[in-house]
Amino acid sequence: MAAVLIGNWWALALRGVAAILFAVIAFVWPGITAEVVILMFGAYALIDGIFALVAGLRAAHRHGRSTALLAEGILNIVIGIIVFLLPGPALVALIYLIALWAIITGIALVAGGIALVRLSGELLLVVSGLLSILLGIVLFVQPAVGVVALSWWLGAYALLFGIMLLSTAFRIRYHPI
């Protein structure tokens, strides 16, 4: 494996450059990046739905239990089509779902933190819960902030990933096989 990587160091370098370019695009055009991500999800849901539908139909043909697979397939296909027809609203719906998750998680953390404060005086769990609730409220009020944040997080990951790949490629370039 190591010999293959060393012999193809340039492939790691190209992957690193591609990741860094993606990061730049995510930082400069966060809206476009988020739309591409939601469209990729739509493609996944559509393809997954088709495969689930085929599996459900095959199971039904063999007199097997197929209701769950058929329902999953139909739901995924419908979601995939909706995402392709309305990518903007689908992205906003995803941000609202994240906001709802943040608020519910925050409430649970505050409740757990209050119990911990009574036991040991520890406030950090309460603070983290309040931060989660605040994030949820901000995302509900300003969903565009969530779109930008999602793109920037992906960009930050891609940048670090790209730097690591590029660094590795140049470090192993002249390593003897």
Residue pairs with C-beta under 8 A, 6 or more apart in sequence:
3 177
5 12
5 172
6 172
6 175
6 177
7 177
9 169
9 170
9 172
9 173
10 169
11 169
12 165
12 166
12 168
12 169
12 172
13 165
13 166
13 169
13 170
15 162
15 165
16 161
16 162
16 163
16 164
16 165
16 166
16 167
16 168
16 169
17 162
17 166
18 162
19 158
19 159
19 161
19 162
19 165
20 158
20 159
20 162
20 163
20 166
21 162
22 154
22 155
22 158
22 162
23 155
23 156
23 158
23 159
23 162
24 155
25 32
25 33
25 155
26 33
26 151
26 152
26 154
26 155
26 158
27 151
27 152
27 155
29 151
30 147
30 148
30 150
30 151
30 152
30 155
31 147
31 148
31 151
33 151
33 154
33 155
34 91
34 147
34 148
34 150
34 151
35 87
35 88
35 91
37 150
37 151
37 154
38 83
38 87
38 90
38 91
38 94
39 83
39 84
39 87
41 83
42 79
42 80
42 81
42 82
42 83
42 84
42 87
42 90
43 80
44 80
45 76
45 77
45 79
45 80
45 83
46 76
46 77
46 80
46 81
46 84
47 80
48 76
49 72
49 73
49 74
49 75
49 76
49 77
49 78
49 79
49 80
50 73
50 77
51 73
52 69
52 70
52 72
52 73
52 76
53 69
53 70
53 73
53 74
53 77
54 73
55 69
55 73
56 66
56 67
56 68
56 69
56 70
56 72
56 73
57 66
57 70
59 65
59 66
59 69
60 66
60 70
82 90
83 90
91 147
92 143
92 147
95 139
95 143
95 146
95 147
95 150
96 139
96 140
96 143
98 139
98 146
99 135
99 136
99 137
99 138
99 139
99 140
99 143
99 146
100 136
101 136
102 132
102 133
102 135
102 136
102 139
103 132
103 133
103 136
103 137
103 140
105 129
105 132
106 129
106 130
106 131
106 132
106 133
106 134
106 135
106 136
107 129
107 133
108 129
109 125
109 126
109 128
109 129
109 132
110 125
110 126
110 129
110 130
110 133
111 129
112 125
112 129
113 122
113 123
113 124
113 125
113 126
113 127
113 128
113 129
114 126
116 122
116 125
116 126
117 123
117 126
138 145
139 145
139 146
